[in-house]
Amino acid sequence: FADYEELKGTIAQLQKTQEKPAISDPNNEHIITKAPQRVSKLYLDAPLQDGSFSTFSSEEHVGKSLYILETQDSKTGTFRVLESNDALATLLISTSQFVKPVCKLVDSKVRMPQRIVTVEEGQAIFVDGVWKTTQKAVVRLE
């Protein structure tokens, strides 16, 4: 009978400790929902020959968006080739115009490439209203 009373007490304590996180949970939830919003994605149109992106948007524009950039502070970010059929078709039409200003091509010996694989994401900084490439992405044509 003493064991039964002890178990009841233990259960009551456990229930109280389970209730405590539930009380602070709304605060945790608030923090959790804020965190993912810090990483924002931008869709970048064709780069300029100097390796900068002057046209970008928070939404993908089919036929225009070629790269996707992720940033946490809106000052620095990493970018990669956008893996959509439209983006790949445009990029493959003119790699010298659309790829080489912001990407380094490696192991690309395929004559009729079907896709572009991002081996290493590029880096960019936001200066004077444009995203300037500070480190080219490394890509491979397959």
Buried (B, 14 or more C-beta within 10 A) or exposed (E): EEEEEEEEEEEEEEEEEEEEEEEEEEEEEEEEEEEEEEEBEBBBBBBBEEBBBBBBEEEBEEEBBBBBBEBEEEEBBBBBBBEBEBBBEBBBEEBEEBBBBBBBBEEBEEEEBEBBBBBBBBBBBBEEEBBBBEBBBBBBBE
